[in-house]
Amino acid sequence: MQQALLDFGAASRYFGQPYTFQCRILEEKFMRVALKSSLVLVALAFAATDASAWYCTAQSKNGATGTGFNFFQIEAEKTALKECRMSSKGQSCRITSCW
């Protein structure tokens, strides 16, 4: 079965092969799939940033504070307590809020 060829001179060569209607259709399908998948990835990247993370604060009796930000609540709490302990000079810290 012979396929119709588009002959536009040197520009019609596609990796050394004649440029056919079938090649053009495949290119268009690939570009549509690539565009759709990139849009989905961008939407997921923006959707999963701040909305799904925990922000916790800790405070000691002398007024030192620490904050923690993580996807997991326990890790955000640990980070907040660690930062608070580093700036409180040995006093104990407690979690004041997490959201």
C-alpha positions as CSV (number, residue, x, y, z in Angstrom):
1,M,0.0,0.0,0.0
2,Q,1.5,3.3,-1.1
3,Q,1.2,6.3,1.1
4,A,0.8,9.8,-0.3
5,L,4.0,11.9,0.2
6,L,4.2,15.6,0.7
7,D,7.1,17.0,-1.2
8,F,8.2,20.4,0.0
9,G,11.9,20.0,-1.0
10,A,14.5,19.5,1.7
11,A,12.2,20.7,4.4
12,S,9.9,17.7,3.9
13,R,12.6,15.2,5.0
14,Y,12.0,13.8,8.5
15,F,15.1,12.0,9.7
16,G,16.0,11.1,6.2
17,Q,12.6,9.7,5.4
18,P,9.8,11.2,3.3
19,Y,7.3,13.2,5.4
20,T,4.0,11.4,5.2
21,F,0.5,12.2,6.4
22,Q,0.9,9.4,8.9
23,C,4.0,11.1,10.4
24,R,2.1,14.4,10.8
25,I,-0.8,12.7,12.5
26,L,1.5,10.9,14.9
27,E,3.3,14.2,15.7
28,E,0.0,16.0,16.4
29,K,-1.1,13.2,18.7
30,F,2.2,13.2,20.6
31,M,2.0,17.0,21.0
32,R,-1.5,16.8,22.4
33,V,-0.5,14.1,24.9
34,A,2.6,16.0,25.9
35,L,0.6,19.2,26.4
36,K,-2.1,17.5,28.4
37,S,0.3,15.7,30.7
38,S,2.4,18.8,31.3
39,L,-0.8,20.7,32.3
40,V,-1.7,18.0,34.7
41,L,1.7,18.0,36.3
42,V,1.6,21.8,36.7
43,A,-1.8,21.6,38.3
44,L,-0.6,18.9,40.7
45,A,2.4,20.8,41.7
46,F,0.3,23.9,42.6
47,A,-2.4,21.8,44.3
48,A,0.0,19.9,46.6
49,T,2.1,22.7,48.0
50,D,0.8,24.6,51.0
51,A,-2.6,23.1,51.3
52,S,-1.3,19.7,52.4
53,A,1.4,20.8,54.8
54,W,1.5,21.4,58.6
55,Y,2.8,24.6,60.2
56,C,3.6,24.3,63.9
57,T,4.9,26.8,66.5
58,A,6.6,26.1,69.8
59,Q,7.4,28.5,72.7
60,S,9.4,28.4,75.9
61,K,8.8,30.3,79.2
62,N,11.5,32.8,78.4
63,G,9.8,33.8,75.2
64,A,11.9,31.9,72.7
65,T,9.9,30.5,69.7
66,G,10.4,28.0,67.0
67,T,8.5,27.1,63.8
68,G,8.2,23.9,61.8
69,F,6.8,23.3,58.4
70,N,6.4,19.8,56.9
71,F,4.0,17.5,55.1
72,F,3.8,15.3,58.2
73,Q,2.5,16.9,61.5
74,I,4.9,15.0,63.8
75,E,7.9,16.3,61.7
76,A,6.6,19.8,61.8
77,E,6.3,19.5,65.6
78,K,9.8,18.1,65.9
79,T,11.3,21.0,63.8
80,A,9.4,23.6,65.9
81,L,10.6,22.1,69.1
82,K,14.2,21.8,67.9
83,E,14.3,25.5,66.7
84,C,12.8,26.6,70.0
85,R,15.3,24.6,72.1
86,M,18.2,26.1,70.2
87,S,17.1,29.7,71.0
88,S,15.8,29.1,74.5
89,K,19.2,28.3,76.2
90,G,18.2,25.1,77.9
91,Q,14.6,25.8,78.9
92,S,11.9,23.4,77.9
93,C,9.6,24.2,75.0
94,R,6.1,23.2,74.2
95,I,4.0,23.2,71.0
96,T,1.6,26.1,71.1
97,S,-0.3,25.6,67.8
98,C,-0.4,23.4,64.7
99,W,-2.5,24.0,61.6
